[in-house]
Amino acid sequence: MHFYKDREPENLLLAALPQNERERLDPFLHRVDLEIGTPITTPNEPIRELYFPFDAVTSTVQEMSDGATIETGLIGIEGLAGVPVWLRQRTTASTTFVQIPGTAHRISTEDFIREVRDRASPLNDLIASYVHAFLVLTSMTAACNWLHSIDQRLCRWLRMTYNRARRKEFPIRHEFLAEMLGVHRPTVSTAASMLQQAGLISYRYGKLTILDPEGLAGSACECYPLMEAQFDKIFDQPWRDAVEDQARTLRPG
C-alpha cells in the first residue's frame, strides 16, 4: 500500500487514502491537541466525535462496579478512536480516554456517518481491517492478562505505547500503569524498578523514558509480535516502518 506522502505526517489510515479522497475529507477533519485524560467515549453517553490520532495515544478500559479498571486496548497513529460509530452504534459500554497527550484529527459523528460510513469511501475498507486487528488485540489482551507475568505484560504495554506515541519520553504515573494492567500499585512499581535497573527505561518526576525499545520488545511476552502483526496486515507492511516512511518525507535531502 502506498501512502499519500505530499502532506505533513498524520494518522496512517488517513495517509493510506488516495490523494483525491484525502482531499475530499479534509474540510471535515480538524487537527486538535489532546490533553492527558481527555474523554473520547463515556459509557452509555452519545459519541459525538471520532479521532484519528497522530502522536496522541488513547486507552480503552473496562470499569467494574467496585471501581476496578483494566485496559482492553490501545489506539494511536495506526487507528481510529470512536469505532462503535462505524459499527452503527451511538454509545458503548467502555471508556476511552487520552493516556498520552498529543495531536489528532477530529471529525464529528454526523460528518463521519455522512462522508465515510454511509458513502462508498475507501476509508471504510481500511477501518474494517483496523477493527479486525483491534478485536484480535482486545481478545489477546484478555488472555495475556491471565497467562503472563506482570514483567512481560509491562514490557509489552510500554513497547506498544512507544510505537504509538512516536517518542521515547511521555508522562505516566505508576497508579495509572497499575490500573491499565489490573494490578496493585506496589506490584507495578516493583516491576518498573526491575526494568529501570535493567536499563530498559528510566522514570523520574512522573516522566517515563524508553531507553531500549528493542530490549522491551525482547522481554515482552509472545503477545507483542502477534498483536502488532495484525495491524501490519492493514498496510501490507510493518506499520512502524510506515511511520518511519512518513518521517523521512520531512527530512531534507
Secondary structure as UniProt FT lines:
FT   HELIX           12..15
FT   HELIX           19..25
FT   HELIX           26..28
FT   STRAND          30..34
FT   TURN            36..37
FT   STRAND          39..41
FT   TURN            43..44
FT   STRAND          49..53
FT   STRAND          57..63
FT   TURN            65..66
FT   STRAND          69..75
FT   TURN            77..78
FT   HELIX           83..86
FT   TURN            87..88
FT   STRAND          95..100
FT   STRAND          102..108
FT   HELIX           109..112
FT   HELIX           113..117
FT   TURN            118..120
FT   HELIX           123..147
FT   HELIX           150..165
FT   STRAND          169..171
FT   HELIX           174..181
FT   HELIX           185..197
FT   TURN            198..199
FT   STRAND          201..204
FT   TURN            205..206
FT   STRAND          207..210
FT   HELIX           213..219
FT   HELIX           223..235
FT   HELIX           239..250
//
